[in-house]
Amino acid sequence: MAEPLKDQINTASVTLLADGLADCSPAFPRDRFVAAALAGLDGLELKDRVRSVAAALATAMPADFPAAAALLREATTRVRLDMWSGWPATEWVALAGLGHLADAMTTLGVLTPFATGEFAVRPFLARHRAEALAVMRAWADADDEHLRRLASEGSRPRLPWGSRVPWLNDGVTVPILDALRDDPSEYVRRSVANHVNDLTKDHPDLALDLLDRWRSEPGEHTRAVLRHALRGLLRAGHPRALTLVGATPGGGSVDALAAESATVQIGGHLRFTVTVRADAPGPLVLRYAVTRERSRRVFHLGERVATAPGQTFTLVKAHSFRPVTTRSEPVGDRRLEIMVNGETRAELPFVLTGQ
């Protein structure tokens, strides 16, 4: 079994950060910081460990933030921090540096190649809206791919685990996205696509207008970014999203749908085979849904490209009903739906039973 991520913040990660700071300044209370950072750590989950180490760092660093930030930046040249030693340091910047935007953002820029500053920039965006966003727009032109990614990821409207910054979802980040949409780094481009996917949830027309414009502009990677950014709308069968990937909304049909069994046990798989038919040449965007009373969950089935009208494709799928801690699956009647280019074209009932 893999080691829990929370256990990566431990004696070794705290000591590495402490050694870097102590190497820069003999006045840094290394042992006191290590003891305070490790106290009670075993009983905490991941984000609470980050906060606990950051709080301990706050008691050990110089009270003058610009001087403390300079010390931290220097420490990165003495030891090679990583995600687990550096993440609490970025959290400390967010805690202690809100009144010192320039020093804080410079420090996050130095730290982010070791430990992403995407969570730590959020309080600065909330308090220093225009100024912080201007810094991040400059990061989008940086030579370092980590800084360029931070520009996109840190300003995502719905950043997972990040604090919410409501004004980020109204299109103000488009200049950053424009600068990075065809970035040479896939690491950066995936962040851009995820950022636009966030926008589709609150402002779908804005996101679709942006992607439509990108499609008309030169770009080696535009097609891949566009498809990844549209995944949420494609799952929902949004007609304009389908059109942007070249699919005809509602085009296509299902010739046959069969399941291996009409009953599936919790812990087992619903195994089914479906044959779809194209109405015309072009993409077929295929999804399936598993529905029950007051619940409908949509999943990716596949994508095929027809070269002629009437061309058929057969797909085989096994949908897992393995129990997970985040969701309970009550036994009872279910329905399998097959969607072709956004429209349900076939349905099949089945029953989920106990183990």
Stockholm file with secondary structure:
# STOCKHOLM 1.0

chainA/1-355         MAEPLKDQINTASVTLLADGLADCSPAFPRDRFVAAALAGLDGLELKDRVRSVAAALATAMPADFPAAAALLREATTRVRLDMWSGWPATEWVALAGLGHLADAMTTLGVLTPFATGEFAVRPFLARHRAEALAVMRAWADADDEHLRRLASEGSRPRLPWGSRVPWLNDGVTVPILDALRDDPSEYVRRSVANHVNDLTKDHPDLALDLLDRWRSEPGEHTRAVLRHALRGLLRAGHPRALTLVGATPGGGSVDALAAESATVQIGGHLRFTVTVRADAPGPLVLRYAVTRERSRRVFHLGERVATAPGQTFTLVKAHSFRPVTTRSEPVGDRRLEIMVNGETRAELPFVLTGQ
#=GR chainA/1-355 SS CCCCGGGGSSHHHHHHHHHHHHHHCTTSCHHHHHHHHHTTGGGCCHHHHHHHHHHHHHHHSCSSHHHHHHHHHHHTTTSCCCHHHHHHHHHHHHHHCTTCHHHHHHHHHHHTTTSCCTTTHHHHHHHSHHHHHHHHHHHTTCSSHHHHHHHHHTTCTTCTTSCCCGGGGSSTTHHHHHHHTTCSCHHHHHHHHHHHHHHHHHCHHHHHHHHHHHHHSCCTTHHHHHHHHTHHHHHTTCHHHHHHTTCCTTCCEEEEEEESCSEEETTSEEEEEEEEECSSSEEEEEEEEEEETTEEEEEEEEEEEESSTTCEEEEEEEEECCCBTTBCCCCEEEEEEEEETTEEEEEEEEEEECC
#=GC SS_cons         CCCCGGGGSSHHHHHHHHHHHHHHCTTSCHHHHHHHHHTTGGGCCHHHHHHHHHHHHHHHSCSSHHHHHHHHHHHTTTSCCCHHHHHHHHHHHHHHCTTCHHHHHHHHHHHTTTSCCTTTHHHHHHHSHHHHHHHHHHHTTCSSHHHHHHHHHTTCTTCTTSCCCGGGGSSTTHHHHHHHTTCSCHHHHHHHHHHHHHHHHHCHHHHHHHHHHHHHSCCTTHHHHHHHHTHHHHHTTCHHHHHHTTCCTTCCEEEEEEESCSEEETTSEEEEEEEEECSSSEEEEEEEEEEETTEEEEEEEEEEEESSTTCEEEEEEEEECCCBTTBCCCCEEEEEEEEETTEEEEEEEEEEECC
//
